[in-house]
Amino acid sequence: MIAKEQIGKAANTASAQSETKTQHKGLPTLKLSTIFAMTFGFFGVNMAFSLQSSQMGRIFQTIGADPTKLGFFFILPPLAGMVVQPLIGKYSDQTWNRFGRRMPYLMIGAPIAALVMILLPNAGSFGFGYASLAALMFGAITILFMDLSSNVCMQPFKMIIGDMVNESQKDKAWSWQQSFSNLGGVLATIFPFLLTWIGVSNVAPKGEVPLSVKMAFYIGAGVLLLTSLYTIWSVKEYDPMTYARYHGIPEDKKKEKQPSLWHLVKTAPRSFWEVSFVQLFDWFAFQYIWTYGTGAIAKNVWNTSNPASAGYQAAGNWFGILTCVESLAAVIWGFMVLSHTKPTQRKFWFRIGLIMGGAGMVWVFFVHSQMLLIVPFALIGISYLTMQTEALSLFTESLHGENEGAYLGLFNCGICLPQIIASVASFAIFPLIGKSMPGMIVIAGIMMFIGALAVSVIHPAYSAKTATK
């Protein structure tokens, strides 16, 4: 989203306006090519997140982490998101320079994220020793920095939709972004399986991560850099005057001092709290899928809980394939259903998505067939896309251009906090259910069903009709 000419010059304003056809509630109607350019970059960003979510449990158990303490390592990524995203949002709201408003942060975050992606799978390769404190601390610090930098990359892509996309195109933009995100997830999660299939080693000395996983992270780092560069080069952000005009921000408002994050929390629209309440349950659930998915499959299908065994590593590869299934199902659902969703239907599809995800998670507990797992994971993938798309659409209905980046960053706390709660709760829940990883997936499914019930608390800004759905 880097401006080809200095932002603020009339030439750039004219270029930005030439991207439009008609006006809709202040913001222009964008060309599909523009929406593609601002959403496609999520392809590379989600390769980082997908490799992290699908391989993190495998990596830490491979280098010797105690399964009962896995929750500790999974606290770090959402904690990083809670800190970084509101700050990126707040300060990018005030960043206007020749590189744009949001994109300077992507230009910094992308190369750092790529570097850390290369380091993470090597946590067991520096001679620290199996289950050593040094190896586990290296892994923990690396995953923390990976999530910090990945969040710096992710936020500009979210914010640019709020900055530039009108209400009639918003569902399409969020859906496309999440669909490209899931396509990136397809590549990321299938790589260890494909690399193993072509002969790359999927086993390693005790305490080391297999080469198939390392190479998947290396490839993901390269794709993240390339796709981020494409978005930076292809999309022009509005200059300050154009942005204010499209969002109906008076001149005196622009000169006011920016409110603190705490003030924004206290004055947040009602939808901020309502949608975040629902997310308390659905993101709690997905934290357990990421934490215990590989172990649950290894136990149910390969009948092993030994991370050093070939069966466990095969389960790790298959969990990557199932995450790929999630992504493919999500992409199809996104383009076929959610991209055509009307504002009045958002709440309805939000609830349907959570129910489908809950059913898929509970189903996993009863499946002992490698191939049959494809069906419940397809439902989980549909749910994952739906809950993100509709949550963002329902929340951003209530935003009006001012402090939009800060609010999107704060809204991400409603995603991160449930993951932290889930990780802390796992220290009590996991032993309580007999240290059963498949059982933890059932707990996740129950939380999704509760989330579906909680959708009733949401009062959409654009249609009172959906409140009865």
Buried (B, 14 or more C-beta within 10 A) or exposed (E): BBBEBEBBEEEBBEBBEEBBEEEBEBBBBBEEEBBBBBBBBBBBBBBBBBBBBBBBBBBBBBBBBEBEEBBBBBBBBBBBBBBBBBBBBBBBBEBBEBBBBBBBBBBEBBBBBBBBBBBBBBBBBEEBBBBBEEBBEBBBBBBBBBBBBBBBBBBBBBBBBBBBBBBBBBBBBBBBBBBBBBBBBBBBBBBBBBBBEEEBEBBBEBBBBBBBBBBBBBBBBBBBBEBBBBBBEBBBBBBBBBBBEBBEBEEEEEEEEBBEBEEBBEEBBEBBBBBBBBBBBBBBBBBBBBBBBBBBBBBBBBEBBEBBBEBBBBBBBBBBBBBBBBBBBBBBBBBEBBBEBEBBBBBBBBBBBBBBBBBBBBBBBEBBEBEEBBBBBBBBBBBBBBBBBBBBBBBBBBBEBBBBBBBBBBBBBBBBBBBBBBBBBBBEBBEEEEEBBBBBBBBBBBBBBBBBEBBBEBBBBBBEEBEEB
